[in-house]
């Protein structure tokens, strides 16, 4: 995955494994489709990727397959 330049000028990337700034999220609806014993990889594939900027706290969520991130700014982020 290419690097992402956060609005605060921090360079974000998934390149580090495990990645300290990468998170995965899953909706309740998607999670409820799993029951009993499941393969962790199946759950992983049902999640959305998120990067959290260590400098300003912005979240960059990669919704769906298009891989274009949506920015979410903490209320106290200021103009950072």
N, C-alpha and C positions, 0 to 999 in steps of 0.2 A: 504494500500500500504506500502511495506517495506521502510525503510529509505535508502537514497542514500548518499554515501560519495563523496563529491565534491573533485576535485583534490587539492583544497586549504585546505583540511581537515575539511571543514564545513559539518556538518550533515544536510541533507535536507529531509523534509518530508511533505506530504499532511495532516498530522494528525490534525493540527489546523483548525477550521472552524469558520469563514472564514479564509482562509490561506493567510497570507500576502506575501508569496513568490510564490504562485501559480497563473498562468495565463492560459488563454484558447485562442487558435488561430483557425481561420477558413480561408480556401482559398476563393478567390473570386468566383470560380466555385461552391463550395459547398454552399456558402452564396446565390448565385443567384437562387438556387433551391427553396428558400423560398420567398413567396410573400403574400401580404395581411396580415390578422391576423394569427399569428403563435404562437404555444406553445413554451415558452422559453426553456422548457426541450428538445424539438426537436432540437433546435439550439445548445444547450449545448452538446447534444449527437453527433453532427456533428463536434465538435471541437476537437483539439488535446491538450493534457495536456503539460504544460511547468512549470518548476521550475526555478526561478532565484536566484542564490546564492547571499545572502546579503553581503558576504565578498568580493568576487572577480568579481561578475557580470556575471559569466558564465550562459548560458542558457542550460537547459537539457530538450530537446523536446522528448516527447514520441509519435513518429510517429506510427500510425496504432495500430492494436490490439495486437501486440506482447509485448508491454510495455517495450521494451528495449530502454533506452534513448540514444539520440544522443547529443553529447556535442558541444556547440558553444561558442567560446572564443572571448570576446571583443578585439579589436585591441590593446588597452592599458592595457591589463591584465598582461602582463609580464609573469613571470614564476609562480606567485601566487599560 
